[in-house]
Amino acid sequence: MRVLAFLFLLLAGTSTATAQVEEGIVAGLSQNRVSIDARFVGSEILVFGAVKRDAPAPEGPLGVVIVVQGPNEPVIVRRKERRFGIFVNAENVTVQEAPTFYAVATSGPFDEVLTVEDNAARLVSIDESVWVMDTDATDNEQAFADALIRIRENDGLYSRQESSVRVSQNTLFDAAIQLPANVTEGLYQARIFLTREGRIIADQVSYVSVQKVGLERWIYNLAHDLPLVYGLLSLAIAIAAGWIASAAFRMFSRT
């Protein structure tokens, strides 16, 4: 009897291990470099991929979350108050971690695709990615973070696109992420999360370089590396433009 019981437990353990199918991600991007020039009006990044398995897909819905995130930067958020008939800066809070761009795309409703615990652990949603770590912050520092998120949402820099990831045959997925014309240059992350019952079971990270090119790149480098030369050159161009406009006006007025 003991031998039969042992064999039964062994077979049950084997069937359980077989049922746990390991899933991974094989993904790519339509472009790994975005160039910003004088004609740049925005761009689109297509994120696509497939789920790799060593066995047939398990039952239950497959969840996919795609996050495209720009470089972080500290931001000072100020609150204006009306005093003596004019609006002046009152309180301010430094947001230590604020992505310059943040887009979240999901294959279904966000709360169904990802659990609260995994969202907090991986910093997936927009509110989890914006951190206020100012020792001099007021008691209502979260309101300043919410204000920053609201401003960047209005500027098209932050977005949450629920049910925008297309999943085909429980294996293939793709989504299009729009980059607006006012994006900041730098190294962008494209994070892909695979979920089952809201829990993350696999993830992958790719990178996109967003850089100014041509004349824009030269002007940007000049302004940051040689600010004095940039200021003198700007002044000279302004004087020359004013002189040319004045000369043209005199010439046309004589005729």
PyMOL commands that set and color helices and strands:
alter all, ss='L'
color gray80, all
select helices_A, chain A and resi 2-19+110-113+116-122+126-129+141-154+214-225+227-254
alter helices_A, ss='H'
color red, helices_A
select strands_A, chain A and resi 23-29+33-36+43-53+62-69+72-83+86-99+102-106+131-132+158-161+166-168+172-179+186-196+199-212
alter strands_A, ss='S'
color yellow, strands_A
deselect
rebuild
show_as cartoon
